[in-house]
Amino acid sequence: MVVVRIEKTKQNLNSESRAESKIVVGAIVPHHDLAEGLIEEAFQKMRQNADPATIILIGPNHYELGNTDAIINSDTLSTSLGKQLVREGYMSVDDSVMFEEYSVRVLLPYVQEYFPKAEVVSIILSSRHGISESAQLAQVLARENTLIIASVDFSHYLNLEQANINDEITYDAMLKKDYGQLSEMNSDYLDSPPSIITLLSVMDILGANDQIQLDHSNSAIILNEDIHSTTSYFTVLFQR
């Protein structure tokens, strides 16, 4: 198999120019350290078009630890949103689980570098977190002057050809906001359907209907190696 780099299309370049004139209120960013170049680019773009008071990081509970489907850490309780999430029963507090989970921890240094004044709310969701729960959570998270970032990696353990096929299916479902299809996807497609469904639900409430794909890549492309077990990545901005 010959690894071919995915070039940015004219549509993506035009989308990037559109991103300069609107406010970014949401994003999808990978948490795999191999994709640090994509992460950096996404945060640079966000910083150009957003200055939020609050940043919400939401990602998978990879190890399915803890007794509830949605967890925050005690640091988040210092924010008014964190207190509300616990008080109204949307979250439980579990520092030990949050410490073990890297999906949001990997992005914290980028948040601190690019948005040093923003308060941060970190949330991890179990795969058991359903569509209705995401819809209810979205009602609370849909706040003005807030940027919500879904920390999600996409297809896992597949060769590049199959990963690209699956990524097309996943991205089409995201564009259509097909929550039913997304909720049934496993790690062949993405590692946290609940995080994506929650993000898309928030964007729907906020009217952030302009979905801009910054990049789409894969570990085989980044490494420029013919490997049979890959991970794929999207970086996407949502603006209004």
PAMILO-848635 format. One record per residue (C-alpha): x, y, z; residue in three letters. Coordinates in pm, whole numbers, plus 50000, padded with zeros to 5 digits. Example, Ala and Ser with C-alpha at 12.3 -4.5 7.8 and 13.67 -1.06 7.14 Angstrom:
<markes>
<marke><u>51230</u><v>49550</v><w>50780</w><r>Ala</r></marke>
<marke><u>51367</u><v>49894</v><w>50714</w><r>Ser</r></marke>
</markes>
This chain:
<markes>
<marke><u>50000</u><v>50000</v><w>50000</w><r>Met</r></marke>
<marke><u>50130</u><v>50347</v><w>49914</w><r>Val</r></marke>
<marke><u>50050</u><v>50609</v><w>50174</w><r>Val</r></marke>
<marke><u>49917</u><v>50923</v><w>50009</w><r>Val</r></marke>
<marke><u>49886</u><v>51246</v><w>50199</w><r>Arg</r></marke>
<marke><u>49540</u><v>51399</v><w>50213</w><r>Ile</r></marke>
<marke><u>49563</u><v>51745</v><w>50055</w><r>Glu</r></marke>
<marke><u>49336</u><v>52027</v><w>50162</w><r>Lys</r></marke>
<marke><u>49066</u><v>52079</v><w>49904</w><r>Thr</r></marke>
<marke><u>48961</u><v>52412</v><w>49758</w><r>Lys</r></marke>
<marke><u>48641</u><v>52380</v><w>49961</w><r>Gln</r></marke>
<marke><u>48840</u><v>52346</v><w>50283</w><r>Asn</r></marke>
<marke><u>49056</u><v>52647</v><w>50195</w><r>Leu</r></marke>
<marke><u>48746</u><v>52853</v><w>50125</w><r>Asn</r></marke>
<marke><u>48602</u><v>52730</v><w>50453</w><r>Ser</r></marke>
<marke><u>48911</u><v>52850</v><w>50637</w><r>Glu</r></marke>
<marke><u>48871</u><v>53198</v><w>50491</w><r>Ser</r></marke>
<marke><u>48508</u><v>53202</v><w>50605</w><r>Arg</r></marke>
<marke><u>48621</u><v>53110</v><w>50957</w><r>Ala</r></marke>
<marke><u>48798</u><v>53445</v><w>50986</w><r>Glu</r></marke>
<marke><u>48475</u><v>53644</v><w>50983</w><r>Ser</r></marke>
<marke><u>48265</u><v>53458</v><w>51238</w><r>Lys</r></marke>
<marke><u>48284</u><v>53360</v><w>51603</w><r>Ile</r></marke>
<marke><u>48395</u><v>53006</v><w>51683</w><r>Val</r></marke>
<marke><u>48179</u><v>52850</v><w>51955</w><r>Val</r></marke>
<marke><u>48267</u><v>52481</v><w>51916</w><r>Gly</r></marke>
<marke><u>48538</u><v>52248</v><w>51790</w><r>Ala</r></marke>
<marke><u>48642</u><v>51888</v><w>51743</w><r>Ile</r></marke>
<marke><u>49009</u><v>51823</v><w>51822</w><r>Val</r></marke>
<marke><u>49205</u><v>51496</v><w>51860</w><r>Pro</r></marke>
<marke><u>49373</u><v>51394</v><w>52184</w><r>His</r></marke>
<marke><u>49635</u><v>51159</v><w>52038</w><r>His</r></marke>
<marke><u>49979</u><v>51315</v><w>52098</w><r>Asp</r></marke>
<marke><u>50088</u><v>51204</v><w>51751</w><r>Leu</r></marke>
<marke><u>49842</u><v>51460</v><w>51612</w><r>Ala</r></marke>
<marke><u>49997</u><v>51753</v><w>51800</w><r>Glu</r></marke>
<marke><u>50038</u><v>51950</v><w>51476</w><r>Gly</r></marke>
<marke><u>49664</u><v>51927</v><w>51407</w><r>Leu</r></marke>
<marke><u>49585</u><v>52021</v><w>51767</w><r>Ile</r></marke>
<marke><u>49814</u><v>52324</v><w>51752</w><r>Glu</r></marke>
<marke><u>49663</u><v>52444</v><w>51425</w><r>Glu</r></marke>
<marke><u>49309</u><v>52407</v><w>51560</w><r>Ala</r></marke>
<marke><u>49386</u><v>52611</v><w>51871</w><r>Phe</r></marke>
<marke><u>49555</u><v>52880</v><w>51663</w><r>Gln</r></marke>
<marke><u>49241</u><v>52907</v><w>51450</w><r>Lys</r></marke>
<marke><u>49017</u><v>52911</v><w>51757</w><r>Met</r></marke>
<marke><u>49222</u><v>53188</v><w>51917</w><r>Arg</r></marke>
<marke><u>49185</u><v>53404</v><w>51607</w><r>Gln</r></marke>
<marke><u>48806</u><v>53387</v><w>51623</w><r>Asn</r></marke>
<marke><u>48712</u><v>53331</v><w>51987</w><r>Ala</r></marke>
<marke><u>48775</u><v>53488</v><w>52326</w><r>Asp</r></marke>
<marke><u>48551</u><v>53285</v><w>52559</w><r>Pro</r></marke>
<marke><u>48512</u><v>53333</v><w>52932</w><r>Ala</r></marke>
<marke><u>48458</u><v>52957</v><w>52970</w><r>Thr</r></marke>
<marke><u>48599</u><v>52660</v><w>52782</w><r>Ile</r></marke>
<marke><u>48427</u><v>52322</v><w>52814</w><r>Ile</r></marke>
<marke><u>48644</u><v>52020</v><w>52734</w><r>Leu</r></marke>
<marke><u>48441</u><v>51707</v><w>52678</w><r>Ile</r></marke>
<marke><u>48585</u><v>51367</v><w>52592</w><r>Gly</r></marke>
<marke><u>48552</u><v>50992</v><w>52635</w><r>Pro</r></marke>
<marke><u>48593</u><v>50795</v><w>52954</w><r>Asn</r></marke>
<marke><u>48824</u><v>50550</v><w>52777</w><r>His</r></marke>
<marke><u>48852</u><v>50307</v><w>53066</w><r>Tyr</r></marke>
<marke><u>48484</u><v>50324</v><w>53163</w><r>Glu</r></marke>
<marke><u>48583</u><v>50392</v><w>53524</w><r>Leu</r></marke>
<marke><u>48360</u><v>50539</v><w>53793</w><r>Gly</r></marke>
<marke><u>48002</u><v>50485</v><w>53901</w><r>Asn</r></marke>
<marke><u>47827</u><v>50736</v><w>53673</w><r>Thr</r></marke>
<marke><u>47812</u><v>50807</v><w>53300</w><r>Asp</r></marke>
<marke><u>47935</u><v>51167</v><w>53331</w><r>Ala</r></marke>
<marke><u>48222</u><v>51281</v><w>53551</w><r>Ile</r></marke>
<marke><u>48405</u><v>51602</v><w>53639</w><r>Ile</r></marke>
<marke><u>48689</u><v>51671</v><w>53880</w><r>Asn</r></marke>
<marke><u>48681</u><v>51879</v><w>54195</w><r>Ser</r></marke>
<marke><u>48866</u><v>52167</v><w>54024</w><r>Asp</r></marke>
<marke><u>48562</u><v>52215</v><w>53803</w><r>Thr</r></marke>
<marke><u>48354</u><v>52281</v><w>54115</w><r>Leu</r></marke>
<marke><u>48524</u><v>52620</v><w>54139</w><r>Ser</r></marke>
<marke><u>48318</u><v>52728</v><w>53835</w><r>Thr</r></marke>
<marke><u>47952</u><v>52818</v><w>53844</w><r>Ser</r></marke>
<marke><u>47881</u><v>52573</v><w>53561</w><r>Leu</r></marke>
<marke><u>48058</u><v>52291</v><w>53743</w><r>Gly</r></marke>
<marke><u>47854</u><v>52355</v><w>54056</w><r>Lys</r></marke>
<marke><u>47533</u><v>52354</v><w>53853</w><r>Gln</r></marke>
<marke><u>47620</u><v>52029</v><w>53677</w><r>Leu</r></marke>
<marke><u>47668</u><v>51850</v><w>54008</w><r>Val</r></marke>
<marke><u>47382</u><v>52021</v><w>54190</w><r>Arg</r></marke>
<marke><u>47131</u><v>51932</v><w>53919</w><r>Glu</r></marke>
<marke><u>47252</u><v>51573</v><w>53889</w><r>Gly</r></marke>
<marke><u>47420</u><v>51582</v><w>53547</w><r>Tyr</r></marke>
<marke><u>47764</u><v>51490</v><w>53681</w><r>Met</r></marke>
<marke><u>47945</u><v>51325</v><w>53966</w><r>Ser</r></marke>
<marke><u>48285</u><v>51429</v><w>54098</w><r>Val</r></marke>
<marke><u>48566</u><v>51174</v><w>54080</w><r>Asp</r></marke>
<marke><u>48923</u><v>51303</v><w>54086</w><r>Asp</r></marke>
<marke><u>49079</u><v>50957</v><w>54063</w><r>Ser</r></marke>
<marke><u>48895</u><v>50875</v><w>53741</w><r>Val</r></marke>
<marke><u>48969</u><v>51215</v><w>53588</w><r>Met</r></marke>
<marke><u>49337</u><v>51176</v><w>53676</w><r>Phe</r></marke>
<marke><u>49356</u><v>50849</v><w>53484</w><r>Glu</r></marke>
<marke><u>49170</u><v>50983</v><w>53178</w><r>Glu</r></marke>
<marke><u>49389</u><v>51150</v><w>52915</w><r>Tyr</r></marke>
<marke><u>49123</u><v>51262</v><w>52666</w><r>Ser</r></marke>
<marke><u>49081</u><v>51604</v><w>52828</w><r>Val</r></marke>
<marke><u>49415</u><v>51619</v><w>53010</w><r>Arg</r></marke>
<marke><u>49610</u><v>51621</v><w>52680</w><r>Val</r></marke>
<marke><u>49434</u><v>51940</v><w>52568</w><r>Leu</r></marke>
<marke><u>49470</u><v>52136</v><w>52893</w><r>Leu</r></marke>
<marke><u>49818</u><v>52276</v><w>52811</w><r>Pro</r></marke>
<marke><u>49682</u><v>52412</v><w>52482</w><r>Tyr</r></marke>
<marke><u>49389</u><v>52573</v><w>52661</w><r>Val</r></marke>
<marke><u>49623</u><v>52732</v><w>52913</w><r>Gln</r></marke>
<marke><u>49851</u><v>52861</v><w>52639</w><r>Glu</r></marke>
<marke><u>49589</u><v>53001</v><w>52403</w><r>Tyr</r></marke>
<marke><u>49312</u><v>53095</v><w>52648</w><r>Phe</r></marke>
<marke><u>49492</u><v>53167</v><w>52977</w><r>Pro</r></marke>
<marke><u>49209</u><v>53380</v><w>53119</w><r>Lys</r></marke>
<marke><u>48927</u><v>53134</v><w>53051</w><r>Ala</r></marke>
<marke><u>48784</u><v>52915</v><w>53324</w><r>Glu</r></marke>
<marke><u>48787</u><v>52547</v><w>53229</w><r>Val</r></marke>
<marke><u>48518</u><v>52284</v><w>53276</w><r>Val</r></marke>
<marke><u>48644</u><v>51930</v><w>53204</w><r>Ser</r></marke>
<marke><u>48390</u><v>51652</v><w>53144</w><r>Ile</r></marke>
<marke><u>48430</u><v>51287</v><w>53050</w><r>Ile</r></marke>
<marke><u>48142</u><v>51074</v><w>52924</w><r>Leu</r></marke>
<marke><u>48095</u><v>50699</v><w>52930</w><r>Ser</r></marke>
<marke><u>47988</u><v>50521</v><w>52613</w><r>Ser</r></marke>
<marke><u>47667</u><v>50449</v><w>52804</w><r>Arg</r></marke>
<marke><u>47573</u><v>50818</v><w>52800</w><r>His</r></marke>
<marke><u>47267</u><v>50817</v><w>52574</w><r>Gly</r></marke>
<marke><u>47118</u><v>51055</v><w>52320</w><r>Ile</r></marke>
<marke><u>46852</u><v>51184</v><w>52560</w><r>Ser</r></marke>
<marke><u>47114</u><v>51247</v><w>52830</w><r>Glu</r></marke>
<marke><u>47326</u><v>51437</v><w>52578</w><r>Ser</r></marke>
<marke><u>47026</u><v>51648</v><w>52478</w><r>Ala</r></marke>
<marke><u>46958</u><v>51736</v><w>52841</w><r>Gln</r></marke>
<marke><u>47323</u><v>51813</v><w>52908</w><r>Leu</r></marke>
<marke><u>47340</u><v>52032</v><w>52598</w><r>Ala</r></marke>
<marke><u>47068</u><v>52256</v><w>52739</w><r>Gln</r></marke>
<marke><u>47295</u><v>52337</v><w>53032</w><r>Val</r></marke>
<marke><u>47617</u><v>52368</v><w>52833</w><r>Leu</r></marke>
<marke><u>47472</u><v>52598</v><w>52564</w><r>Ala</r></marke>
<marke><u>47590</u><v>52927</v><w>52712</w><r>Arg</r></marke>
<marke><u>47700</u><v>53253</v><w>52562</w><r>Glu</r></marke>
<marke><u>48070</u><v>53345</v><w>52575</w><r>Asn</r></marke>
<marke><u>48160</u><v>52977</v><w>52595</w><r>Thr</r></marke>
<marke><u>48371</u><v>52755</v><w>52368</w><r>Leu</r></marke>
<marke><u>48300</u><v>52381</v><w>52381</w><r>Ile</r></marke>
<marke><u>48566</u><v>52143</v><w>52252</w><r>Ile</r></marke>
<marke><u>48500</u><v>51774</v><w>52190</w><r>Ala</r></marke>
<marke><u>48826</u><v>51583</v><w>52238</w><r>Ser</r></marke>
<marke><u>48771</u><v>51288</v><w>52005</w><r>Val</r></marke>
<marke><u>48981</u><v>51056</v><w>51790</w><r>Asp</r></marke>
<marke><u>48811</u><v>50877</v><w>51504</w><r>Phe</r></marke>
<marke><u>48866</u><v>50536</v><w>51341</w><r>Ser</r></marke>
<marke><u>49092</u><v>50301</v><w>51536</w><r>His</r></marke>
<marke><u>49297</u><v>49989</v><w>51450</w><r>Tyr</r></marke>
<marke><u>49214</u><v>49986</v><w>51077</w><r>Leu</r></marke>
<marke><u>49433</u><v>50017</v><w>50769</w><r>Asn</r></marke>
<marke><u>49438</u><v>50357</v><w>50598</w><r>Leu</r></marke>
<marke><u>49201</u><v>50260</v><w>50316</w><r>Glu</r></marke>
<marke><u>48931</u><v>50129</v><w>50549</w><r>Gln</r></marke>
<marke><u>48983</u><v>50414</v><w>50793</w><r>Ala</r></marke>
<marke><u>48918</u><v>50669</v><w>50518</w><r>Asn</r></marke>
<marke><u>48601</u><v>50486</v><w>50416</w><r>Ile</r></marke>
<marke><u>48474</u><v>50484</v><w>50775</w><r>Asn</r></marke>
<marke><u>48570</u><v>50848</v><w>50825</w><r>Asp</r></marke>
<marke><u>48356</u><v>50950</v><w>50528</w><r>Glu</r></marke>
<marke><u>48059</u><v>50773</v><w>50685</w><r>Ile</r></marke>
<marke><u>48121</u><v>50932</v><w>51024</w><r>Thr</r></marke>
<marke><u>48168</u><v>51283</v><w>50888</w><r>Tyr</r></marke>
<marke><u>47854</u><v>51253</v><w>50679</w><r>Asp</r></marke>
<marke><u>47661</u><v>51152</v><w>50992</w><r>Ala</r></marke>
<marke><u>47802</u><v>51454</v><w>51175</w><r>Met</r></marke>
<marke><u>47703</u><v>51687</v><w>50893</w><r>Leu</r></marke>
<marke><u>47350</u><v>51543</v><w>50897</w><r>Lys</r></marke>
<marke><u>47342</u><v>51536</v><w>51280</w><r>Lys</r></marke>
<marke><u>47227</u><v>51178</v><w>51260</w><r>Asp</r></marke>
<marke><u>47246</u><v>51105</v><w>51631</w><r>Tyr</r></marke>
<marke><u>47098</u><v>50758</v><w>51592</w><r>Gly</r></marke>
<marke><u>47367</u><v>50651</v><w>51349</w><r>Gln</r></marke>
<marke><u>47643</u><v>50815</v><w>51552</w><r>Leu</r></marke>
<marke><u>47527</u><v>50650</v><w>51875</w><r>Ser</r></marke>
<marke><u>47564</u><v>50305</v><w>51721</w><r>Glu</r></marke>
<marke><u>47922</u><v>50359</v><w>51604</w><r>Met</r></marke>
<marke><u>48209</u><v>50175</v><w>51775</w><r>Asn</r></marke>
<marke><u>48583</u><v>50242</v><w>51777</w><r>Ser</r></marke>
<marke><u>48601</u><v>50152</v><w>51407</w><r>Asp</r></marke>
<marke><u>48449</u><v>50497</v><w>51358</w><r>Tyr</r></marke>
<marke><u>48519</u><v>50713</v><w>51667</w><r>Leu</r></marke>
<marke><u>48598</u><v>50678</v><w>52035</w><r>Asp</r></marke>
<marke><u>48319</u><v>50888</v><w>52184</w><r>Ser</r></marke>
<marke><u>47979</u><v>50918</v><w>52016</w><r>Pro</r></marke>
<marke><u>47836</u><v>51084</v><w>52332</w><r>Pro</r></marke>
<marke><u>48093</u><v>51364</v><w>52315</w><r>Ser</r></marke>
<marke><u>48014</u><v>51435</v><w>51950</w><r>Ile</r></marke>
<marke><u>47638</u><v>51411</v><w>52002</w><r>Ile</r></marke>
<marke><u>47657</u><v>51649</v><w>52299</w><r>Thr</r></marke>
<marke><u>47869</u><v>51896</v><w>52102</w><r>Leu</r></marke>
<marke><u>47637</u><v>51885</v><w>51800</w><r>Leu</r></marke>
<marke><u>47334</u><v>51930</v><w>52025</w><r>Ser</r></marke>
<marke><u>47491</u><v>52240</v><w>52181</w><r>Val</r></marke>
<marke><u>47577</u><v>52378</v><w>51838</w><r>Met</r></marke>
<marke><u>47217</u><v>52326</v><w>51727</w><r>Asp</r></marke>
<marke><u>47087</u><v>52521</v><w>52026</w><r>Ile</r></marke>
<marke><u>47335</u><v>52805</v><w>51967</w><r>Leu</r></marke>
<marke><u>47264</u><v>52817</v><w>51594</w><r>Gly</r></marke>
<marke><u>47627</u><v>52739</v><w>51506</w><r>Ala</r></marke>
<marke><u>47540</u><v>52579</v><w>51176</w><r>Asn</r></marke>
<marke><u>47862</u><v>52666</v><w>50990</w><r>Asp</r></marke>
<marke><u>48075</u><v>52350</v><w>51023</w><r>Gln</r></marke>
<marke><u>48431</u><v>52397</v><w>50896</w><r>Ile</r></marke>
<marke><u>48663</u><v>52101</v><w>50848</w><r>Gln</r></marke>
<marke><u>49017</u><v>52227</v><w>50903</w><r>Leu</r></marke>
<marke><u>49190</u><v>51897</v><w>50849</w><r>Asp</r></marke>
<marke><u>49147</u><v>51522</v><w>50821</w><r>His</r></marke>
<marke><u>49445</u><v>51295</v><w>50871</w><r>Ser</r></marke>
<marke><u>49561</u><v>50958</v><w>50995</w><r>Asn</r></marke>
<marke><u>49854</u><v>50821</v><w>51194</w><r>Ser</r></marke>
<marke><u>49982</u><v>50643</v><w>50881</w><r>Ala</r></marke>
<marke><u>49992</u><v>50976</v><w>50699</w><r>Ile</r></marke>
<marke><u>50162</u><v>51161</v><w>50982</w><r>Ile</r></marke>
<marke><u>50424</u><v>50889</v><w>51023</w><r>Leu</r></marke>
<marke><u>50446</u><v>50835</v><w>50646</w><r>Asn</r></marke>
<marke><u>50453</u><v>50462</v><w>50710</w><r>Glu</r></marke>
<marke><u>50259</u><v>50165</v><w>50579</w><r>Asp</r></marke>
<marke><u>50099</u><v>50054</v><w>50905</w><r>Ile</r></marke>
<marke><u>49797</u><v>49831</v><w>50941</w><r>His</r></marke>
<marke><u>49659</u><v>49960</v><w>51272</w><r>Ser</r></marke>
<marke><u>49593</u><v>50333</v><w>51246</w><r>Thr</r></marke>
<marke><u>49406</u><v>50613</v><w>51416</w><r>Thr</r></marke>
<marke><u>49235</u><v>50890</v><w>51223</w><r>Ser</r></marke>
<marke><u>49170</u><v>51251</v><w>51314</w><r>Tyr</r></marke>
<marke><u>48942</u><v>51540</v><w>51226</w><r>Phe</r></marke>
<marke><u>48979</u><v>51901</v><w>51330</w><r>Thr</r></marke>
<marke><u>48653</u><v>52088</v><w>51289</w><r>Val</r></marke>
<marke><u>48531</u><v>52433</v><w>51389</w><r>Leu</r></marke>
<marke><u>48170</u><v>52538</v><w>51447</w><r>Phe</r></marke>
<marke><u>48091</u><v>52904</v><w>51407</w><r>Gln</r></marke>
<marke><u>47805</u><v>53146</v><w>51382</w><r>Arg</r></marke>
</markes>
